[in-house]
Amino acid sequence: MSSRVLATVASPVPVQPLPASQVTSGDPAAGVIEFVGVPVPCGLWEHTVGSSTDTEVDEVFVVLAGHARIEIEGQDALTVGPGDVVHLEAGTRTTWHVTEDLRKFWVTP
């Protein structure tokens, strides 16, 4: 495999409305691109303005754009924005309150 650019700031991430069972407010949509041919699972994820719930996988991510407050069951909430590096444990239940369309680069072990 050769070195290459996997994505740019302008790379589109197609989003779709989230299932009603996950939406807690607004009309958010989300989408993911997983990069293929790299040695670790990683990619881009986007979530539009609104709130939704999720059960996390073990991941580290860097916020590239946007802002959100992430409620974490049993822990203090995290407020994240561009440049923040975050770790979420597998099985963690979260509620994402996205106030500005959020884009992150994620890596899972």
N, C-alpha and C positions, 0 to 999 in steps of 0.2 A: 504494500500500500504506500502511496506517496502522500507527502504533506499537501494540505489543501485548506482553503477557506470553507468552513461548514455552513456559515450563515453570515449575513451582514445586518446592519441596523434596519435595512429596508426589507429584509426577508419576510414575506407574509406568513402568518400563522393562521390557517383557516379556523374560525370559531363557529360553534353551533350553540343554540340555546341549551342550557342545562336542564336536566330532568326536574320537573316540579318538586319532586321529593327532596331535592338538594337545595332549592332556592328558599332563602329566608327573607329576602327583600329585593325589590327591583326586578329587573329582567336580564340577569347576567348571562353571558355566553362565555364559553371557554374552548380552547383548542390546544393541541400539542403536536410538536414535530419531534420524532426521535431520530437522531443521527445514526445512520447505518455505516458499518465498516470501520468503527472506532473501537478501541479495546475496552471501554467501559460504557455502560448505558448512560446516555446523556441527551439533552435536547433543549428545545425552547417550549415554553408554556405561556399562554396568555389567558387573562380573565378580564372581562369588561366590568364596568361599574355595576355594583350590586353586591349582594351577600349570598353566600352559599356554604354548605357544610361538606366535609370530606373526611375520610379516614386515610391517613397518610401512609406512604411507604417510607423506608429509611432513605433520606435524601439530604443532600447539601445543595443549596441554590444561591445564586447571586441575582438580586433585583437589578434589571437593566433599565427599566422605566416604570413609572407609576408609583402609586402609594396604596397601602392597605394596613388594616389592623387585623391581626390573626388571633382570634380567641382560641386558647388551647385548653382543653378540658383538664382541670386539676392544676393548672399553672397560670402564671401571669400572662396577659396578652402581649403580643409583640407588635410594635409599630415599625413597618418596613418601608424603605424607599430606595432610590437608585444608589447602588454601591454596597448595600447591606448584604452580608453573607450569613446565611441562616442554615441551621441543621434542624430537621424534624425527624423524630423517631418513628419507626414503623408502628402502626396501630394507634397512633395519636389521633384523637378526634378533634377536628378544628372547625371553626367558622371563619371564613374569609370575608371581611368587610372591605371591599375594594372601592376606594374613593376617586381613583384616577386609573384608567386602564393599566393593568399590571402585566409586565413581561419579565420572565425570569429565565435564566439559564440554569438547568438542573443536572445533577449527577447522582446516580444511585449506585451503591456498591454491588 
